[in-house]
Amino acid sequence: QVQLVESGGGTVQPGGSLTLSCQVSEYVSRIYTLGWYRQTPGKERELVAHVDDKGNVKYGDFVKGRFNISKDLTKLTVDLQMSGLEIEDTAVYYCNEYKPWRQYWGRGTQVTVSS
């Protein structure tokens, strides 16, 4: 059973930085795309960033060079380094693993950007 456990959320001031980490319980050979999504109340979950098994990376349009996603298959982690955080980045951030036949989600970690 695939499990994804997020850590690193918290409260930060506008302009600050935060790094989220996701521990993946999965066989390395079965990992396809790993990524991060976010959701705020009343809105659909949206892509923040993902990296596929070939190393191709995609970011949400709102990222604008502020975030960096990286994976470490020796540690089975996928991290999201966020800088230049804005109040609008406040959300619950979810780790995601996508396979062609199904996808998995972590429970989420809260990121709050507030002065």
N, C-alpha and C positions, 0 to 999 in steps of 0.2 A: 504494500500500500504506500503510495507516494504521500509524503508529508512535507509541508513547507512551513517554516517557522520564521517570522519576521522579528527583527529587533532594531533598536536605534531611534525609534520615534521620540518625540518630545516637543518642548516649546522653545522657540527661538525668536529673536527679534528680526524685524525686516532687514534684509541685507546680510543676514547670518548664513551659516552653513550647517549642514547636518548630513550624516551618512547613515543610510539604512542598509541592513544586511539581512539576507535570507538564507537559512540553512536548508538544504534540499536533501531529503532522504529518498534516494533513488539510485539505481544502477547507472553509472556514468554512460554506459553504452546505450541507454534508453532515453537519454535526455535530448530533447529537440530544442524548443525555444524557451528561454527563461526571460522573465520580464517583470516589470512593475506597472501597476495600474493604480488609479486613485478615484475616490468617490466622495462627493459631498452630499448632504441631505437634499433630496429632491432632484438630483441629477443622475445621469447614467454614469456608470463606471467608464473611465477613459484611460487610454494608453498613455503612460509616461515614457517608458522606454522598453525595448526588448532586444535580445541578442539571440540569433539562431545558432544552429549547430555548426554553421560555416563561419561564424564570427561576424555576420552581417548585423548591423545595428540600426534600429529605427527609433526616433524620438517623436513625442507628440509636438505639434506645432508650437505650443506655448513654451516649450523648454528653451528655445532660442539660445542654445549654447551654455546654459547655466548648469546642466546636470551631466553626469557621466555614469554610464552603466558598465560594470565589469563583472566577469564571472571567473571563478577559480575552480576548475574541475578536480583539482587535487584535494581541495577542501570542501567541494560541493557547496559553494556559496555563490550568490549573485548579489552584488552590492550596487547601491545607488548613491553616488556622491552628489549632493545638492549644494549649490552656492547661490548667492544673490537671491535668497528666498524672499518672496513677496507674500503679502497677506492673502492673496488669492491662491496661494499654494496650500493653504490650510485644507486638510482632507485626511481621510483614512487611506493609507497606502497599502496595497495588497501585492504580495508576491504571487507570481503566476508561472505555471509550467504548461506549455501548449504542446500537445501531440496531435497528429492528424485525426485521431479518432476520439479524443477527449481532452479536457484541460483540468488542471487542478489549481486550487486557490489556498493561500494561507488565510489566517483569521484577521489579518490586518494590524497595522500599527498607526496610531494617531500622530499626525504632524500638525502642530499649531504654530502659526507665525503671527506674533502679536507684539505690539509695543507696550 
